[in-house]
Amino acid sequence: MQHKATLPPWCLTGLVMGACSLPLVLLATQLARGQLGPDPAERLMQDTGEWALRGLALVLLASPLARAGWRGVFRYRRILGVTVFLYVSVHLLLFAQVYVGWSGALLIEELKERPYVLVGFSAWLSLLPLALTSTDKARRRLGRHWRPLHRLIYPATLLAWLHLFWLARSDVGEAVVYGLIFAALLGWRLRRYRQRAR
């Protein structure tokens, strides 16, 4: 009887991590080659934000897929979540470097005057405790408090979508598409919560 060859778990984890970091590597390569157009910083900010939104959608999609019998994405939710935080952090660091110049006073002014900056920064703050408690050790230490803490992914998603929507100005097509995707994924969770409550 023949057995199917399967990759060891560590190898699969490495492949997933490599796939998650590939867009960032490609962006860095394009930057080094001068292939990001006349405004490389703007392009980097746009693309890292875009990949963060895609990652959020994948993280939220993991549970519905698992309920349908596809547990592949669910197994790597932690890696996906940390990757989302990485892309959001790079997005924020680019903003701090290019638009704020690491000035605390200018950052506070931007937060006051531009709502999309405030909600984007709030989304990063919501994801920060999730990234800091993503290890097995942190989960054991937090115990029953770990799961409620990680529900911060939901307000973080809403804040990230608001950030995109306010940035879109008149061209809201992309924001509408992401809004429908996030509404469907969060709606699925709300329905599950109501079913369990009954």
Secondary structure, DSSP 8 states (H G I E B T S, - for coil): --------HHHHHHHHHHHHHHHHHHHHHHHHTT-S-S-HHHHHHHHHHHHHHHHHHHHHHHHHHHHTT--HHHHTHHHHHHHHHHHHHHHHHHHIIIIITT-HHHHHHHHHH-HHHHHHHHHHHHHHHHHHT-SHHHHHHHGGGHHHHGGGHHHHHHHHHHHHHHHHTT--HHHHHHHHHHHHHHHHHHHHHHHHH-
